[in-house]
């Protein structure tokens, strides 16, 4: 009988230690909701950053076009002037 009593005592002790380690379901679900909310927030932040990067890339493209136009247009006008001047002289 002492073996049975000691086995029951050990089983109770192991059940108590497991119970101390368990997390209640409502606490676990609350933690999961918090994690999901943080993930959603991070996802929105990443989306905002992607939009900013795309806008910056578009702005850089527009700036490059402007710089090219600022250098090419005067050069073309100069070449056109030279051409018309040479046609008039000939």
Helices and strands as residue ranges (DSSP letters): H 2-21, H 25-89
